[in-house]
Amino acid sequence: MPEAPDVEIFIKYFNEHALNQKIKSVDVKTTKVLDGISSSQLKKWLKNRKFVSATRYGKYLLAKTDDDKILVMHFGMSGDLEYFGDSQGNSKHTRVLFNFENDKHLAYISQRMLGHVGETDSLENLKKEKNLGPDVKELKYEEFRDDIQKQRGFVKSFLMNQKHIAGIGNIYSDEILFQTGIHPKKNCNELKENDIKTLYKKLQEVMKVAIENEAHPERMPDSYMLPHRGTDMQCPNGDGKMETIKISGRTAYFCPKIQK
């Protein structure tokens, strides 16, 4: 699932290709991905408008238009963007197509249709509507510490819960815990002060490294779990193999020798 580092890359792509171009029309190919807006409303709103900026909050891409409204994109499990010319593009999973006056197109792609496209008047409204906590890159240590100390569930579940931290999902929560040496099923209320400090530090570090490497697992440092996850399963910091367990319905990767 695209998480904060992936969406950072989408923003760079969006800014490079979609900004300040007049939108000629919008084709909604699958209404199922629309969230809080109808196909006719989306088409009417965006016709002859321009995207003037794009930012990220959590796992959401927020594209501001020249009428001060915001197009919201969430990418679900397998979402993507593709900008192309007169051809039909490379994906049969295009759900919404933005057609520009220069005869170029931006496709919102969602293979499993678990993402969505919507509209909001402000970031504050989106945060309220989606019950989002602080963004992972803006998270302060004190609020992180105070929140996690109140919880009784698994630390991995806490990291993935968007109402606590917006932007972390299954993959990067595994990497953060691996780098910290904390088992994904450790309870939050069992964490010591030093554990929480290290967890916060590694959380910020993993996000920074992932963004610098454009969210490509194979480009991550060899000391990271991600290049080995799902391939050789070799723990990069020990002699053993990584293992998997189910937590909150998701498959968690961990090293039993390092994460006791």
Backbone bond lengths (Angstrom), bond angles and torsions (degrees), N, CA, C in turn:
res aa  C-N    CA-C-N  psi(-1)  N-CA   C-N-CA  omega(-1)  CA-C   N-CA-C  phi
1 M - - - 1.451 - - 1.526 110.01 -
2 P 1.336 117.66 130.52 1.463 118.57 175.34 1.528 111.77 -56.99
3 E 1.331 115.04 125.49 1.462 121.67 178.70 1.522 108.25 -113.87
4 A 1.327 118.13 -171.86 1.462 121.17 -173.61 1.533 113.44 -49.90
5 P 1.346 120.58 -47.66 1.470 119.10 -179.63 1.527 113.09 -61.98
6 D 1.342 117.17 -37.78 1.462 120.51 178.46 1.527 110.73 -64.09
7 V 1.334 116.46 -42.80 1.460 120.48 -178.10 1.530 110.46 -67.87
8 E 1.335 117.20 -31.67 1.464 120.00 173.86 1.532 110.26 -58.82
9 I 1.321 116.85 -39.40 1.461 121.12 179.19 1.521 110.29 -70.60
10 F 1.330 117.35 -38.89 1.468 120.80 176.01 1.522 110.74 -59.61
11 I 1.335 117.07 -38.72 1.461 120.93 -179.28 1.525 110.35 -63.90
12 K 1.324 117.58 -44.16 1.464 120.40 177.41 1.529 110.26 -59.05
13 Y 1.306 116.91 -43.27 1.464 122.58 179.44 1.522 110.17 -64.44
14 F 1.329 116.57 -45.13 1.459 122.12 -179.69 1.523 110.06 -62.48
15 N 1.334 116.77 -45.68 1.464 120.91 -179.22 1.529 111.48 -63.30
16 E 1.309 116.16 -36.93 1.467 120.41 -178.90 1.522 112.23 -67.38
17 H 1.345 116.16 -35.96 1.462 119.33 -169.83 1.527 115.81 -110.59
18 A 1.326 118.17 -29.12 1.470 119.14 -166.90 1.523 115.16 -109.38
19 L 1.321 118.53 -12.28 1.462 119.56 -175.07 1.530 112.26 -73.53
20 N 1.333 114.11 144.05 1.478 123.27 171.05 1.521 113.55 59.05
21 Q 1.317 115.86 28.51 1.459 121.07 172.87 1.524 108.65 -110.62
22 K 1.321 116.68 133.60 1.465 119.32 178.97 1.522 109.76 -69.90
23 I 1.323 114.98 131.95 1.473 121.31 -179.72 1.526 108.51 -85.70
24 K 1.321 116.03 118.52 1.464 121.06 -179.75 1.522 111.20 -78.11
25 S 1.326 115.60 -40.55 1.468 120.02 -178.97 1.517 109.34 -166.18
26 V 1.327 115.69 167.73 1.463 122.70 175.49 1.518 108.47 -129.27
27 D 1.317 116.50 129.50 1.471 121.53 174.66 1.522 108.61 -105.33
28 V 1.319 116.64 119.98 1.465 121.36 174.82 1.520 107.10 -98.27
29 K 1.314 115.35 108.85 1.457 120.11 -176.01 1.521 112.24 -89.83
30 T 1.334 116.65 -23.19 1.469 121.24 178.81 1.525 108.15 -141.77
31 T 1.312 116.86 107.33 1.474 120.13 -177.12 1.522 112.25 -69.31
32 K 1.326 117.03 -16.87 1.460 120.70 -178.85 1.527 112.01 -59.11
33 V 1.323 118.19 -27.68 1.466 119.97 -176.88 1.524 112.52 -84.91
34 L 1.330 118.20 -6.22 1.459 120.28 179.49 1.523 110.19 -77.88
35 D 1.329 115.09 138.76 1.464 121.22 -175.55 1.527 109.44 -126.81
36 G 1.329 116.44 105.56 1.453 121.28 175.97 1.513 114.90 76.51
37 I 1.310 117.23 12.24 1.460 121.57 178.13 1.526 108.47 -148.16
38 S 1.314 117.42 140.86 1.460 120.76 -179.79 1.528 109.74 -85.81
39 S 1.315 115.11 165.63 1.454 120.83 177.94 1.525 110.75 -59.83
40 S 1.321 117.09 -44.62 1.472 120.50 -178.57 1.531 111.23 -66.56
41 Q 1.324 117.36 -38.04 1.463 120.57 178.39 1.522 111.32 -65.23
42 L 1.339 116.62 -42.74 1.463 120.94 -179.85 1.528 110.41 -63.28
43 K 1.314 116.27 -45.17 1.463 120.47 -179.39 1.527 111.50 -63.71
44 K 1.322 116.91 -44.88 1.468 121.50 -179.01 1.524 110.82 -64.70
45 W 1.334 116.20 -43.27 1.465 120.67 -178.04 1.523 112.35 -63.03
46 L 1.329 117.59 -46.72 1.460 120.81 -171.09 1.528 114.55 -86.68
47 K 1.328 118.31 -13.91 1.464 120.00 179.72 1.530 109.69 -60.75
48 N 1.323 116.10 125.24 1.474 125.05 179.55 1.534 114.10 70.68
49 R 1.325 117.01 8.92 1.461 120.50 175.76 1.527 109.25 -91.25
50 K 1.346 115.52 172.28 1.460 122.45 174.95 1.526 109.58 -131.68
51 F 1.318 116.51 147.73 1.460 121.18 168.18 1.530 107.46 -83.64
52 V 1.336 117.23 128.02 1.466 120.15 -175.92 1.529 113.23 -109.28
53 S 1.332 117.95 -16.62 1.467 120.83 177.13 1.520 108.85 -164.60
54 A 1.331 115.52 160.94 1.464 120.68 177.10 1.518 109.35 -141.15
55 T 1.313 116.58 135.54 1.459 122.57 177.88 1.524 108.49 -135.58
56 R 1.326 114.63 175.12 1.464 120.16 178.77 1.519 109.42 -124.97
57 Y 1.317 115.04 143.21 1.470 120.58 166.05 1.511 107.01 -138.35
58 G 1.325 116.09 120.38 1.462 119.42 -175.60 1.515 109.83 60.14
59 K 1.327 116.33 -126.28 1.457 122.40 179.59 1.530 111.90 -98.32
60 Y 1.324 116.92 13.22 1.459 121.85 -175.62 1.525 111.81 -104.19
61 L 1.323 116.32 138.04 1.449 122.50 168.48 1.521 107.44 -97.21
62 L 1.325 116.57 127.66 1.459 122.16 -177.74 1.522 108.52 -115.01
63 A 1.326 117.08 111.66 1.464 122.16 -178.42 1.529 108.96 -106.56
64 K 1.327 115.64 110.49 1.464 120.35 -179.12 1.514 109.90 -80.58
65 T 1.336 116.36 137.79 1.456 121.75 179.30 1.527 110.28 -102.08
66 D 1.338 116.57 171.08 1.462 120.66 -176.13 1.529 113.46 -75.15
67 D 1.325 117.71 3.89 1.474 121.09 170.40 1.525 111.16 -109.35
68 D 1.355 116.04 16.20 1.470 123.62 175.25 1.528 114.05 69.07
69 K 1.306 117.92 15.69 1.468 120.75 170.35 1.524 108.09 -94.62
70 I 1.321 116.83 169.89 1.464 121.04 -173.89 1.531 110.28 -129.47
71 L 1.315 115.65 123.38 1.467 121.35 170.38 1.517 107.40 -81.68
72 V 1.326 116.66 131.46 1.466 122.19 -177.02 1.524 109.14 -112.08
73 M 1.315 116.30 126.48 1.463 121.40 175.79 1.520 109.81 -120.35
74 H 1.317 115.28 128.29 1.467 122.03 170.80 1.520 106.21 -119.33
75 F 1.340 116.79 139.74 1.457 119.56 -166.91 1.532 114.92 -103.68
76 G 1.335 117.29 3.30 1.454 119.36 173.95 1.517 113.41 56.10
77 M 1.325 116.85 -142.34 1.464 121.13 -176.96 1.521 112.94 -82.51
78 S 1.320 117.74 -31.83 1.474 119.27 -170.60 1.522 111.66 -144.00
79 G 1.322 117.68 33.50 1.455 120.70 -177.36 1.521 113.08 -74.02
80 D 1.339 115.03 160.48 1.450 120.61 -178.96 1.528 108.90 -163.34
81 L 1.331 115.86 170.40 1.455 122.98 173.26 1.519 108.67 -124.39
82 E 1.335 116.21 145.29 1.464 120.21 175.58 1.526 109.38 -141.50
83 Y 1.326 116.00 125.92 1.456 122.92 177.08 1.522 108.03 -105.11
84 F 1.326 116.92 130.61 1.460 118.83 -176.40 1.523 110.57 -151.88
85 G 1.346 115.57 170.33 1.446 122.30 -177.17 1.511 113.25 -93.90
86 D 1.317 116.82 -130.44 1.465 120.75 -171.85 1.524 113.88 -75.64
87 S 1.315 117.52 -13.28 1.465 119.48 178.82 1.528 109.73 -72.77
88 Q 1.289 116.46 178.68 1.465 121.65 -178.33 1.519 112.75 -86.54
89 G 1.344 117.90 1.97 1.456 119.74 -176.25 1.510 110.51 82.33
90 N 1.307 116.11 175.39 1.460 120.75 -173.81 1.519 114.13 -99.65
91 S 1.325 117.77 -7.19 1.460 118.51 -173.06 1.524 112.61 -114.86
92 K 1.315 114.63 134.28 1.465 119.91 172.94 1.515 111.01 -85.76
93 H 1.354 115.99 -0.19 1.459 120.21 -177.27 1.528 112.46 -104.81
94 T 1.338 116.36 22.85 1.464 120.48 174.50 1.523 109.28 -65.76
95 R 1.335 115.95 127.53 1.468 120.21 -178.62 1.528 112.69 -107.83
96 V 1.345 115.83 -33.24 1.460 120.85 175.72 1.528 106.75 -137.02
97 L 1.339 115.67 133.97 1.457 120.93 -177.36 1.523 109.31 -122.58
98 F 1.338 115.76 121.88 1.459 122.21 178.31 1.530 107.78 -98.53
99 N 1.323 116.75 118.09 1.458 122.29 -176.24 1.528 109.54 -104.24
100 F 1.326 116.79 124.00 1.456 121.53 -176.63 1.527 110.74 -99.49
101 E 1.313 115.56 161.83 1.464 120.87 -177.39 1.527 112.88 -67.41
102 N 1.338 117.02 -18.42 1.477 119.77 177.89 1.530 111.85 -84.75
103 D 1.342 115.38 12.17 1.472 121.99 179.84 1.517 113.68 67.63
104 K 1.332 116.85 19.96 1.461 122.06 170.03 1.527 108.72 -99.81
105 H 1.326 115.34 165.57 1.465 120.85 -174.69 1.525 110.25 -138.59
106 L 1.319 116.05 146.72 1.465 121.88 172.02 1.518 107.68 -119.40
107 A 1.344 115.45 120.10 1.460 120.81 -178.63 1.524 110.25 -100.14
108 Y 1.330 115.49 129.97 1.469 121.21 167.73 1.520 105.99 -92.03
109 I 1.333 115.48 117.32 1.461 122.30 -172.92 1.523 109.47 -109.19
110 S 1.320 116.33 134.83 1.464 120.60 176.84 1.522 108.48 -150.29
111 Q 1.323 115.62 96.01 1.464 120.69 -173.85 1.525 112.00 -59.94
112 R 1.343 116.00 -46.59 1.469 119.38 -175.79 1.524 112.39 -97.37
113 M 1.323 116.71 3.89 1.467 123.34 176.48 1.527 112.30 55.29
114 L 1.331 116.05 38.82 1.459 120.71 177.24 1.531 111.25 -100.04
115 G 1.335 116.36 -8.01 1.449 120.47 173.34 1.513 110.45 -90.20
116 H 1.328 115.86 -177.70 1.453 118.73 178.06 1.521 111.83 -157.26
117 V 1.317 114.64 160.57 1.460 123.38 178.12 1.519 107.23 -123.74
118 G 1.323 116.32 130.32 1.459 119.98 -178.54 1.514 111.40 -148.31
119 E 1.330 115.85 -163.26 1.465 122.06 -176.95 1.511 109.32 -144.12
120 T 1.331 116.18 144.99 1.460 120.21 175.47 1.526 108.47 -145.67
121 D 1.323 115.41 159.71 1.464 120.73 178.50 1.518 112.49 -86.53
122 S 1.332 116.59 -22.75 1.462 119.51 -176.98 1.516 110.66 -161.71
123 L 1.315 115.92 159.30 1.461 121.35 175.24 1.517 110.74 -61.40
124 E 1.324 117.40 -39.12 1.462 120.64 -179.20 1.523 111.03 -61.03
125 N 1.322 117.16 -39.95 1.462 120.30 177.53 1.521 111.44 -65.16
126 L 1.335 116.55 -41.36 1.465 119.88 178.12 1.519 110.80 -61.61
127 K 1.328 117.25 -43.48 1.468 121.50 -179.80 1.524 110.73 -60.63
128 K 1.318 116.44 -39.81 1.467 120.05 178.47 1.517 111.28 -70.10
129 E 1.326 116.72 -44.85 1.473 121.39 -177.74 1.530 111.57 -62.23
130 K 1.329 116.75 -40.47 1.470 121.79 -175.05 1.527 112.17 -98.84
131 N 1.331 117.64 0.92 1.464 122.40 179.15 1.527 110.67 54.45
132 L 1.328 115.76 54.03 1.458 121.94 -176.26 1.518 111.27 -94.30
133 G 1.318 115.18 137.31 1.450 121.05 173.85 1.508 110.80 -83.13
134 P 1.326 117.75 -167.64 1.463 120.54 178.92 1.524 111.66 -63.23
135 D 1.317 115.37 145.32 1.457 119.72 177.46 1.523 110.07 -65.00
136 V 1.312 116.42 145.85 1.460 121.77 -174.83 1.526 112.34 -58.22
137 K 1.330 118.51 -34.68 1.459 120.97 -178.62 1.529 112.28 -81.84
138 E 1.330 117.14 -16.25 1.460 120.93 -179.30 1.525 112.05 -103.65
139 L 1.308 116.31 -3.63 1.463 122.34 -175.51 1.527 111.57 -62.83
140 K 1.323 116.80 126.89 1.462 122.44 177.54 1.533 109.86 -91.44
141 Y 1.323 115.69 146.98 1.462 119.15 -177.18 1.524 112.19 -57.41
142 E 1.322 117.60 -43.28 1.465 121.01 -175.35 1.526 111.46 -61.95
143 E 1.338 117.24 -42.75 1.460 118.93 -179.61 1.525 110.95 -71.63
144 F 1.334 116.65 -33.94 1.461 120.70 175.10 1.519 110.31 -62.63
145 R 1.329 116.83 -49.83 1.473 122.07 -179.29 1.523 111.01 -60.72
146 D 1.313 117.34 -48.40 1.465 120.96 -176.57 1.524 111.59 -63.73
147 D 1.332 116.45 -36.31 1.465 120.37 -179.05 1.521 111.20 -72.61
148 I 1.324 117.63 -48.52 1.461 120.21 -174.67 1.530 111.70 -67.67
149 Q 1.331 116.79 -30.56 1.468 119.76 179.36 1.528 112.38 -67.64
150 K 1.327 117.28 -19.67 1.470 121.31 -179.65 1.522 112.44 -86.06
151 Q 1.327 116.96 -12.48 1.466 120.84 -171.78 1.524 111.72 -91.04
152 R 1.332 115.52 152.94 1.466 121.83 178.86 1.524 112.95 -116.94
153 G 1.312 117.22 -7.95 1.462 120.35 -177.36 1.516 112.90 -82.61
154 F 1.336 115.77 -173.77 1.464 122.31 179.38 1.526 110.09 -66.93
155 V 1.320 115.84 144.86 1.454 120.30 -178.72 1.527 111.23 -64.90
156 K 1.327 118.74 -35.33 1.475 120.24 177.59 1.521 110.53 -63.78
157 S 1.316 117.40 -42.78 1.470 120.61 179.02 1.519 110.94 -61.73
158 F 1.330 116.73 -38.32 1.463 121.19 177.53 1.526 110.49 -61.70
159 L 1.323 116.91 -48.05 1.462 120.81 -177.70 1.528 111.98 -61.80
160 M 1.343 117.24 -33.55 1.461 120.54 -177.67 1.520 113.41 -85.05
161 N 1.330 117.45 -13.47 1.461 120.95 -175.92 1.530 109.48 -77.15
162 Q 1.336 116.74 115.64 1.463 121.38 -173.36 1.528 113.18 -68.11
163 K 1.305 117.89 -17.82 1.466 118.37 177.71 1.534 111.04 -78.16
164 H 1.334 117.00 -16.27 1.463 121.24 175.03 1.531 110.68 -93.78
165 I 1.332 116.32 -49.81 1.465 122.08 179.33 1.526 107.41 -140.11
166 A 1.313 117.17 122.48 1.462 121.02 -179.78 1.521 109.91 -89.95
167 G 1.339 116.09 118.26 1.456 119.86 173.53 1.511 116.51 129.41
168 I 1.340 117.79 -18.20 1.471 120.40 -179.27 1.521 109.55 -98.22
169 G 1.329 116.06 137.28 1.458 121.65 177.01 1.510 111.52 -125.17
170 N 1.312 115.48 -153.27 1.453 121.46 -172.76 1.533 112.77 -66.00
171 I 1.318 116.58 -46.42 1.471 120.13 -173.15 1.525 111.92 -67.84
172 Y 1.327 116.10 -50.04 1.468 117.82 -174.95 1.525 112.75 -77.24
173 S 1.325 117.86 -24.01 1.468 118.41 172.98 1.523 110.05 -64.66
174 D 1.330 116.93 -38.51 1.476 120.34 175.80 1.527 110.86 -61.41
175 E 1.328 116.50 -45.39 1.466 120.01 -177.83 1.520 111.33 -65.28
176 I 1.325 116.76 -42.16 1.470 120.81 179.26 1.527 110.48 -60.15
177 L 1.325 116.60 -45.63 1.469 120.22 -179.11 1.524 111.62 -68.63
178 F 1.324 117.17 -36.19 1.460 120.30 176.75 1.527 110.22 -63.49
179 Q 1.313 116.94 -46.03 1.460 120.89 179.85 1.521 111.70 -64.94
180 T 1.320 116.90 -26.73 1.462 121.79 -179.51 1.521 112.34 -88.31
181 G 1.348 116.81 -20.66 1.463 120.81 -177.17 1.511 113.44 79.24
182 I 1.328 117.34 23.39 1.466 121.89 -178.94 1.524 109.31 -106.05
183 H 1.311 117.30 132.55 1.465 122.23 178.17 1.531 109.25 -66.98
184 P 1.330 117.42 138.82 1.474 119.71 -178.17 1.519 114.45 -62.39
185 K 1.347 117.42 -21.89 1.461 120.11 179.51 1.527 113.00 -96.37
186 K 1.316 117.39 10.20 1.462 119.13 175.09 1.528 108.17 -68.81
187 N 1.319 115.87 137.20 1.463 119.73 179.48 1.523 111.01 -76.28
188 C 1.327 115.81 141.57 1.466 120.77 -178.20 1.524 112.16 -57.19
189 N 1.336 116.53 -39.30 1.468 118.87 -175.92 1.528 112.92 -76.24
190 E 1.343 117.45 -0.40 1.462 121.69 174.50 1.528 112.31 -95.80
191 L 1.327 116.58 -6.03 1.463 120.35 -178.06 1.519 110.83 -74.86
192 K 1.306 115.68 134.35 1.461 121.82 175.42 1.533 109.02 -83.92
193 E 1.334 114.92 168.24 1.473 119.64 -179.43 1.526 111.45 -58.15
194 N 1.336 117.19 -41.69 1.464 119.97 179.66 1.525 111.92 -66.45
195 D 1.359 116.24 -35.22 1.467 120.36 176.11 1.526 110.08 -60.49
196 I 1.324 115.95 -44.56 1.466 121.01 -176.95 1.525 110.42 -66.95
197 K 1.329 116.68 -41.10 1.466 120.55 177.78 1.529 110.93 -61.65
198 T 1.330 116.18 -44.98 1.465 120.32 -179.75 1.524 110.97 -67.10
199 L 1.323 115.96 -39.96 1.464 120.64 179.14 1.527 110.53 -61.28
200 Y 1.320 116.62 -44.27 1.469 120.60 179.13 1.527 110.63 -64.17
201 K 1.319 116.69 -44.14 1.465 121.08 -179.93 1.524 111.21 -61.12
202 K 1.339 116.98 -45.49 1.459 120.89 -178.54 1.527 111.16 -70.38
203 L 1.320 116.67 -33.41 1.464 121.21 176.50 1.527 109.76 -57.43
204 Q 1.327 116.57 -49.64 1.460 120.95 179.56 1.525 111.36 -65.65
205 E 1.315 116.29 -39.10 1.464 121.41 -177.68 1.523 111.23 -66.22
206 V 1.336 116.86 -45.29 1.467 120.79 -178.84 1.524 110.57 -63.72
207 M 1.330 117.72 -41.53 1.465 120.45 177.99 1.527 110.64 -61.19
208 K 1.320 117.12 -43.10 1.466 121.78 -178.54 1.526 110.65 -64.36
209 V 1.331 116.83 -46.62 1.462 121.09 -178.96 1.527 110.79 -64.80
210 A 1.329 117.24 -40.08 1.463 120.96 -179.83 1.531 111.05 -63.94
211 I 1.323 116.84 -43.04 1.464 120.43 179.41 1.526 110.60 -66.35
212 E 1.327 116.69 -42.26 1.470 120.28 178.70 1.527 111.68 -60.97
213 N 1.330 116.83 -30.89 1.467 121.59 -179.97 1.520 112.09 -99.04
214 E 1.338 115.61 18.25 1.469 123.52 175.28 1.522 112.88 52.96
215 A 1.338 115.10 35.02 1.470 123.04 173.70 1.536 113.00 59.29
216 H 1.347 116.63 25.53 1.466 120.74 175.69 1.531 108.68 -94.37
217 P 1.328 119.21 114.44 1.470 120.84 -178.11 1.521 113.71 -55.09
218 E 1.341 116.33 -38.28 1.468 119.17 -176.58 1.530 112.30 -69.88
219 R 1.318 117.65 -16.50 1.471 120.77 179.12 1.529 112.32 -91.59
220 M 1.299 116.98 -9.50 1.458 119.79 -177.73 1.528 110.19 -69.25
221 P 1.329 118.15 156.85 1.470 120.59 178.90 1.523 111.60 -54.74
222 D 1.318 116.33 147.89 1.465 120.03 -178.30 1.521 111.69 -66.62
223 S 1.322 117.01 -17.64 1.468 120.63 176.37 1.523 112.05 -78.44
224 Y 1.329 116.42 -2.99 1.463 121.45 178.10 1.526 109.86 -90.99
225 M 1.305 114.83 153.18 1.458 122.02 176.71 1.527 112.24 -68.75
226 L 1.329 117.52 -35.20 1.463 121.65 -169.44 1.528 115.19 -54.92
227 P 1.345 120.41 -42.25 1.464 118.26 179.68 1.528 113.55 -64.93
228 H 1.329 117.44 -18.81 1.473 121.82 -176.23 1.529 112.57 -105.34
229 R 1.313 115.89 -12.66 1.458 121.60 -176.64 1.526 109.88 -65.34
230 G 1.321 116.46 122.96 1.452 120.57 177.82 1.518 114.51 76.92
231 T 1.354 118.19 0.76 1.467 119.88 177.75 1.525 108.94 -112.74
232 D 1.364 116.71 -99.15 1.463 117.64 -179.71 1.525 112.70 -81.20
233 M 1.351 116.87 -13.63 1.467 122.74 178.47 1.529 112.41 59.52
234 Q 1.328 116.91 16.52 1.456 121.07 179.42 1.516 110.02 -79.98
235 C 1.316 117.04 130.05 1.455 120.13 176.07 1.530 108.48 -67.88
236 P 1.321 119.32 123.72 1.456 120.43 -176.61 1.524 114.24 -72.11
237 N 1.333 116.80 -14.18 1.466 120.22 -177.16 1.526 113.19 -115.51
238 G 1.317 117.11 21.71 1.467 120.06 -179.33 1.513 111.37 -166.42
239 D 1.317 116.32 -172.66 1.458 121.43 -177.38 1.527 113.07 -94.67
240 G 1.319 116.00 -7.78 1.458 118.59 -173.03 1.516 113.76 -95.09
241 K 1.325 114.40 -175.77 1.456 122.99 178.26 1.526 109.63 -105.33
242 M 1.304 115.45 149.96 1.458 119.90 172.07 1.526 109.75 -73.11
243 E 1.303 115.22 154.86 1.458 121.24 178.28 1.533 108.71 -127.85
244 T 1.322 115.51 170.62 1.464 120.33 178.59 1.525 110.31 -127.82
245 I 1.338 114.75 148.88 1.459 122.42 172.97 1.518 107.50 -142.39
246 K 1.323 116.39 161.73 1.453 121.38 177.78 1.529 109.46 -95.78
247 I 1.335 115.93 129.33 1.458 121.92 175.89 1.521 108.07 -137.04
248 S 1.309 116.11 123.78 1.469 121.67 -179.11 1.525 111.23 53.30
249 G 1.330 116.02 37.21 1.454 121.01 178.02 1.518 115.14 78.67
250 R 1.333 117.83 2.61 1.460 121.71 -178.89 1.531 109.71 -113.43
251 T 1.334 115.97 152.40 1.461 121.21 177.74 1.516 109.49 -85.50
252 A 1.332 116.21 118.01 1.458 121.73 179.89 1.529 109.23 -102.66
253 Y 1.334 115.90 134.67 1.457 122.94 175.16 1.525 108.40 -100.72
254 F 1.336 115.80 139.03 1.459 119.45 178.06 1.534 109.10 -158.43
255 C 1.328 116.10 166.25 1.453 121.81 176.09 1.513 108.57 -109.90
256 P 1.328 119.02 113.08 1.480 120.67 -176.48 1.527 113.78 -65.28
257 K 1.351 117.86 -20.85 1.463 119.28 178.91 1.524 112.10 -79.63
258 I 1.316 116.15 -31.85 1.466 120.22 -179.00 1.515 111.60 -94.24
259 Q 1.331 116.47 -39.45 1.467 122.06 -177.56 1.533 108.51 -101.73
260 K 1.303 115.95 84.67 1.469 120.64 -175.01 1.522 110.65 -69.41
